[in-house]
Amino acid sequence: MPAPALPTRMRAWTYRRYGPPDVLKLDELPVPTPGPKDILLRVHATTVNRTDCGFRSAEYVVSRLFSGLFRPKLPVLGCEFAGEVVAVGAQVQRFQVGDQVFGFDDQRFGAYAEYMLTAADGGVARLPKGWSYTDSVALTEGIHYAWCDLKAAGIRPGSRVLVYGATGAIGSGAVQLAVSLGATVTAVCATPHVERIKALGAHSVIDRTTTDFRAEPGPYELVFDAVGKSHFTLCKHLLTANGCYISTELGPRGENVFLGLIGGLRSGPRVRFPLPTITRADVEHFRSMAEAGTLRPLIDRVVRFDELVEATRYVETGQKIGNVVVTV
Ligand SMILES: NC(=O)c1ccc[n+]([C@@H]2O[C@H](COP(=O)([O-])OP(=O)(O)OC[C@H]3O[C@@H](n4cnc5c(N)ncnc54)[C@H](OP(=O)(O)O)[C@@H]3O)[C@@H](O)[C@H]2O)c1
């Protein structure tokens, strides 16, 4: 039976200038056409995450080097997606129409829409067996940042890792990934989230509202500040001689970038500032872990497509628990 004809128009949240969540407008756009190496997806779920928010607000001016100096080059955000393949480019062999996939694309974005294109060879994989679109969609954004940072720190069996900000998308991913690498994990979060973070496999949890983690004994091979609220100088004493500090933020006056660059020149604990990357092998790895039951994204809430702006305001309070999923 021939595949049903695709519509020519789609609904999409677009942004034509940088600014607060209100710059997002519900629009109608043509359904994109796949190039030879692309797949076209009917998007079923996306997330409102800090990557999309960062590009939209352009709070860090440096992001404009990628997204457009004066105005956004790509009008549709949405780097994290789950959906069904509805068309494939002439050279695509990895996927076929009808496949259910999830992934991450911060080169072209596009998941804030009913249809999007992504490279078939990029950060995309089939859904884990038995997982739905909404279960799977948050398996990449925070999780791949955490994965890059744990790899850069050389975490291996027996490493001791402290994750500050374990409730966030990155932090909750970091706890599970570090456990999977055989590390002993101490997580830091607020009182209401202690049990939830313990359930992710953390070996011990420090309640940041009652205890200052910096006054607790270490040492750690890695202090990972997954919410960018601490400083290297205040955490250095917690690190082993070869230990490292990684933060998800640039730090005051960009100090984490600078200290990361000169870190290799000095002895003792150092700062690392790895640049995040994602490959198809990474996404396949997250899928295998999900299927094995060792990785499950923490979901704060699931909202409808028309609630995306309100969800964005919520994410920007900095208080979400893991991930905010949007059904499309
Ligand atoms: N610019 C970009 O492209 C980009 C992309 C991704 C991430 N990031 C950065 O990475 C960081 C993490 O993002 P995320 O999405 O994983 O998580 P998130 O949504 O920023 O983290 C939310 C959690 O952080 C904890 N938190 C909030 N304020 C805190 C504080 N003052 N001290 C300690 N913990 C606090 C809270 O949990 P508890 O109350 O349980 O502690 C909250 O539930 C953010 O700073 C974000 O800006 C930036």
The ligand as a MOL file (V3000), in Angstrom:
LIG
                    3D

  0  0  0     0  0            999 V3000
M  V30 BEGIN CTAB
M  V30 COUNTS 48 52 0 0 0
M  V30 BEGIN ATOM
M  V30 1 N 23.6740 27.5810 27.4780 0
M  V30 2 C 23.4670 26.3300 27.0930 0
M  V30 3 O 23.4210 26.0190 25.9010 0
M  V30 4 C 23.2600 25.2760 28.1530 0
M  V30 5 C 22.8430 24.0210 27.7470 0
M  V30 6 C 22.6130 23.0640 28.7070 0
M  V30 7 C 22.8290 23.3660 30.0340 0
M  V30 8 N 23.2910 24.5800 30.4040 0 CHG=1
M  V30 9 C 23.4880 24.8960 31.8230 0
M  V30 10 O 23.6250 23.7110 32.5790 0
M  V30 11 C 23.0050 23.8880 33.8410 0
M  V30 12 C 22.1070 22.6960 34.1380 0
M  V30 13 O 21.0320 22.6000 33.2810 0
M  V30 14 P 19.9810 21.4230 33.5050 0
M  V30 15 O 18.9790 21.5550 32.4380 0
M  V30 16 O 20.7000 20.1540 33.6610 0 CHG=-1
M  V30 17 O 19.3650 21.6650 34.9200 0
M  V30 18 P 18.4790 22.8490 35.5490 0
M  V30 19 O 17.1280 22.8150 35.0530 0
M  V30 20 O 19.1500 24.1420 35.3970 0
M  V30 21 O 18.5630 22.3640 37.0680 0
M  V30 22 C 17.4920 22.4300 37.8870 0
M  V30 23 C 17.8610 21.9210 39.2690 0
M  V30 24 O 19.0510 22.5720 39.7630 0
M  V30 25 C 18.9800 22.6440 41.1650 0
M  V30 26 N 19.3370 24.0030 41.6010 0
M  V30 27 C 18.6740 25.1330 41.3260 0
M  V30 28 N 19.2720 26.1860 41.9150 0
M  V30 29 C 20.3530 25.6820 42.5710 0
M  V30 30 C 21.3730 26.2660 43.3740 0
M  V30 31 N 21.4090 27.5710 43.6090 0
M  V30 32 N 22.3110 25.4410 43.8670 0
M  V30 33 C 22.2840 24.1300 43.6150 0
M  V30 34 N 21.3480 23.5320 42.8740 0
M  V30 35 C 20.3860 24.3030 42.3610 0
M  V30 36 C 17.5560 22.3310 41.5770 0
M  V30 37 O 17.5380 21.0380 42.1960 0
M  V30 38 P 17.6580 20.9000 43.7910 0
M  V30 39 O 16.7560 21.9510 44.3440 0
M  V30 40 O 17.2420 19.5050 44.0900 0
M  V30 41 O 19.1000 21.1090 44.1320 0
M  V30 42 C 16.7930 22.2770 40.2610 0
M  V30 43 O 15.7580 21.3320 40.2730 0
M  V30 44 C 22.2910 25.2150 33.7950 0
M  V30 45 O 23.0900 26.1640 34.4760 0
M  V30 46 C 22.2350 25.5420 32.3400 0
M  V30 47 O 22.2320 26.9050 32.0800 0
M  V30 48 C 23.4700 25.5430 29.4910 0
M  V30 END ATOM
M  V30 BEGIN BOND
M  V30 1 1 1 2
M  V30 2 2 2 3
M  V30 3 1 2 4
M  V30 4 1 4 5
M  V30 5 2 4 48
M  V30 6 2 5 6
M  V30 7 1 6 7
M  V30 8 2 7 8
M  V30 9 1 8 9
M  V30 10 1 8 48
M  V30 11 1 9 10
M  V30 12 1 9 46
M  V30 13 1 10 11
M  V30 14 1 11 12
M  V30 15 1 11 44
M  V30 16 1 12 13
M  V30 17 1 13 14
M  V30 18 2 14 15
M  V30 19 1 14 16
M  V30 20 1 14 17
M  V30 21 1 17 18
M  V30 22 2 18 19
M  V30 23 1 18 20
M  V30 24 1 18 21
M  V30 25 1 21 22
M  V30 26 1 22 23
M  V30 27 1 23 24
M  V30 28 1 23 42
M  V30 29 1 24 25
M  V30 30 1 25 26
M  V30 31 1 25 36
M  V30 32 1 26 27
M  V30 33 1 26 35
M  V30 34 2 27 28
M  V30 35 1 28 29
M  V30 36 1 29 30
M  V30 37 2 29 35
M  V30 38 1 30 31
M  V30 39 2 30 32
M  V30 40 1 32 33
M  V30 41 2 33 34
M  V30 42 1 34 35
M  V30 43 1 36 37
M  V30 44 1 36 42
M  V30 45 1 37 38
M  V30 46 2 38 39
M  V30 47 1 38 40
M  V30 48 1 38 41
M  V30 49 1 42 43
M  V30 50 1 44 45
M  V30 51 1 44 46
M  V30 52 1 46 47
M  V30 END BOND
M  V30 END CTAB
M  END
